[in-house]
């Protein structure tokens, strides 16, 4: 019951009391009493109706408030669901982007690795091919340089290591002719490391030069410019015999020292 209804009821009761007091003072008639009772009943009916309307209004307002609260709760739930969905979609996009970024990174790294490997192989082949050309041309120092450059990038490469050993062996084979030799036609030769040669015949000496024509074939030429003599030889595998090649017909045998034995010269029956 509202304050207004309570006030109306209080006024009505006070009015009835005043009427009753007046009636008792004057001695009301039956009609007046009956009329008064009807008025009281009508007033009570009005009050009941007013209370009914008030209660209904209260219930209506309570229902509206409950409906508003329910709508607000639903709105909050929908907003929360929307936020959750947005967060899930964002997380999904981020995961997809992360996967894509990872795939792109792996792809780029793979491409870079393939490119680096290709460049590495190209560099390797370049050194090997150049070294092979030098070996074929018997330019062994240049071949060794190429192999050494290769080993800077490929320290454990067996092919380069073997290439250096082979080139060095062939280089050394050119020096195996150095030493003292006894020739089949009588003289003794001393082959020096500076590519010069000293020859002693029965009655004279001469200065000559020598050259390694092919380390692979172990072929040499010894010439004596003052006399126009030129001889070609292959050095035996044991490096103790000069085997004549081309137009040469003389053979050489290694001797233990460089001394030219005069007695041996006197016994020689061959001249140039």
Buried (B, 14 or more C-beta within 10 A) or exposed (E): EEEEBEEBBEEBEEEBEEBBEEBEEEEBEEEBEEEBEEBBEEBEEEBEEBBEEBEEEEEEEEEEEEEEEEEEEEEEEEEEEEEEEEEEEEEEEEEEEEEEEEEEEEEEEEEEEEEEEEEEEEBBEEBBEBBEEBBEEBBBEBBBBBBBBBBEEBEEBEBBBEBBEBBBEBBEBBEBBBBBBBBBBBBBBBBBEEEEBBBBBBEEEBEBBBEBBEBEEBBBBBBBEEEEBBBBBBBBEEBBBBBBBEEBEBBBEBBEEBEBEEEBBEEBEEEB
